[in-house]
Amino acid sequence: MQNRLLELLQNDVSNHINKALVNVDGQLKSYPIFKTTSSGFKVTKYVYLDDIQAQGQIQTVSLLDSSGNTLATKSLNIKKGDSGLLIAFELEVKVEVSS
């Protein structure tokens, strides 16, 4: 029974994530979710910046819902040049029942 609850919660969390907001050299740029994978009760959302996008200092990446609310933020300190960059957010859903 708890496994089904975890599946429902995992799908719900995954469906709320709509796009990413990347802070490059102090400027915010919106990017689509490149790929989503699931394994067990983990959902991984990937944001891909290709070789010409977002060149500069990557400071933060945030996952947003369709209303623009921040759901998760990752602080980074990556100097991106002219090669691609794949950023992963691994989200794990857990349920604990108290008696």
N, C-alpha and C positions, 0 to 999 in steps of 0.2 A: 504494500500500500504506500509506503513512504517513497519507494522508487518511482511510482507514478506521479506523486506530488513533485518530486525533484525534476522529472521530465517536463511537467507543466511549467514549473518555475523557470527552468532553463530556457524553454521556448519563449516564454513571456519576456524574459530579460533580453534574449537575442532579438526578438521582434521590435523592441523599443529602440534599439540602436539604429540610427538612421544615416549618420555621416560622421566625419571627423573634422575637427578644427585644429590646424597646425600653426604654431607660432614660429615664424621664420624671421629672424632679425627684427623681432618686435612687431611684425605685421601678421595678422591672422588671415589664414586662407582655408577655405572649405574644400574637403576632398571626400569622394565617395568611399564607402566600405569596399575594399578590393575583393575580399573573400571571407567566408565564415566557415569554420570547421567545428565539429563536435566530437568529443571523445569522453565516454563515461558521462560524468556530470560537469564537464568543463566545456565552455564555449570559447573559441578563440576568434577574435575579430582582427582582420588584417587591413592595414592602410598602406597603400603603395604609392610612393613618390617616384615618378620615372626620372630618367636622366636629365630632363630639362626643367622639371618642376622643382620649386622650393630650394633653389641653391642658396646656401648660407647657413647660418647657425640655427639649428632646430632646438628650440627651448622647451616647448611643451606640445603634447598631442592630447586632445580631449575627444571623447566619444559623446555625441549629442543625440537627443531624441528629435522627433519631427518638429517639435515646438522650439528647438534651439536650446533646451535645458542641458546642462553638462551632467553626464551620468558617470563618467570616470575620466581621470586625468593622469597622464604619465609625464613626469619631468625628465627631460633629456638634456644632454649637452653634446650634441653631435654636429660637427661641421660637415655639411653635405656639399659635395662638389658636383661633378657632371655624371655621376653614376647613380643608379637607382637605389632606393632605400625602402625596405619592407619593415613596418612597425607592427608588432603583435601585442594585443591585449588578451591575456588569458583570464577568463572569468570562471570561477568555480562556485557552484550552488551547493549549499549544505543545509540540511534540516535537522534540528535536534528537538526531540520531544521530551519535555520534563514530566516527571510523574508526581 
